[in-house]
Amino acid sequence: MREMRGLKFWTDGFDQLTNAQGDLETIWEFYEMQEASEAEVDAEGDKLEAKLEALEFRKMMSDEGDNMSAVLEINAGAGGTESQDWASMLLRMYQMWSEKNGFKIRLVDQNDGDVAGIKSVTIEVDGEFAYGNLKSEPLEPTTGRPPPASIPLPEDPILP
């Protein structure tokens, strides 16, 4: 049943794209006869572009689990306080990235550092395509030196 819904998405999406292309061609003909404005042509072109970008996004996120929420684990490593601070910065970066992209974060487990930062943390990033987005766009802060804590990739998608 899930596979059929996935296939229906593609056939419906292709139909919508074909209809939007037809609408653009029609409004272009009206424009050539000076019965439509350039703004109307641009609006139809924008609609077509938006539909195409939505299909391209879904194609990019077509691996199994990409459309699900994710579990992310950050471990400080063996660098002491510096790596614990770094792990804390990574957590904050993922929190800000999640908020910016409309995902919700739930703290599953956190082990604070002895002096500062965190030794390890496990979070759940909840939202449609959270796993696929995290997998395809890992955050990589640039400091000019190797990070003392590893930059995580999502552990696993959260199955329904």
PyMOL commands that set and color helices and strands:
alter all, ss='L'
color gray80, all
select helices_A, chain A and resi 2-32+38-60+80-100+130-136
alter helices_A, ss='H'
color red, helices_A
select strands_A, chain A and resi 69-75+104-112+118-126+156-158
alter strands_A, ss='S'
color yellow, strands_A
deselect
rebuild
show_as cartoon
